[in-house]
Amino acid sequence: MRLITTTVTQLVMHQLPERPVPAPQNGREYVLLKVRQIPLAYYRYLYEAVGKPYHWTSRRLPDPSLSREIHAANVRLRILYCDGVPAGWFELDVGRAPRDTRLVHFGIMPEFRGQGLARHLLSQAIMAGFEEQPSALTVETNTLDHPAALPLYRKMGFRPVSTREVSTPAYED
């Protein structure tokens, strides 16, 4: 197993922004759906489609372990569909840390990047992250993620609070 060193930045937001970012006005239909018991194969499809190029490996787990993680009572998953096709998704972990919600995963499917969806979907993730009125919404990104991730989080109101160096397994088939 090959390891890659990356710098992780933890960011925090303490209050909900004044207004959400609307979906692009381009004649397409956007629907954000709450997902309660996502099939493992569908979750893996979304996770790998977004995360494989950025070496996301934390959810590459055997079925029982993955099910425990994503079907836990504190996990909230939402998928953005564009004209019936998955365009992006996010995963929240609410209440695992007292009075905190964590944006665990956030991503736009490759074929929908560059269409103005990231700001809209992140806005929706932030709103969902504050639904249970936590004192903070946190997210982590690293230098392996899409280069627009950290600037987008900052633009949307997250503030960096710490950085650390970590070694993570490379995504290898």
Residue, then its C-alpha position, 0 to 999 in steps of 0.5 A: m500500500r502506497l502512502i501519500t502525504t497531504t496537508v489537512t485543513q480543518l474549517v469551521m462555521h458558527q452561524l448559518p449564512e443569511r441566504p442560500v445560493p440558488a441552483p443555476q438558472n439554465g433550464r434544467e431541473y434540480v432536486l435535492l433528496k434526503v436518502r435514508q437507507i442508501p444501497l451500499a453499491y449506490y453509495r460506492y458509485l457516488y463515493e468513487a465517482v467523486g473521490k477516486p481522483y482525490h484518493w478518498t479511501s475512508r469509505r472503502l470498507p467491507d459491507p458490514s463496516l460501511s453499512r455501520e458508518i453510513h446507515a448510522a442514526n447520526v448520518r445524513l445523506r443528500i443527493l442532488y439530481c439534475d434532470g433525474v441524474p445524480a449531479g452531486w451529494f453530501e454526507l453529514d455527521v450530526g451530534r457525534a461530537p457534542r453540539d457539532t455537525r461535521l460535513v464528512h463528504f461533499g462532491i460534484m459528479p465529474e460530468f457536472r463540474g464547472q456548471g455552477l453547482a458546487r456553490h449551490l450544493l454547498s449552500q444546501a449542505i450548510m443549511a442541512g448542517f445547521e438544521e439541528q442547531p449545532s454550535a459549529l459546522t466543521v469540514e476538512t479538506n486536504t491538498l489532494d482534494h479538488p483545487a477549488a475545494l478550500p477556496l470554495y469553503r472559505k468563500m462560503g463562510f468557513r474559517p480555517v482553524s487548524t492544519r496538520e500533515v497526514s499520510t493517507p493510502a493512495y487510491e489504487d485499483 
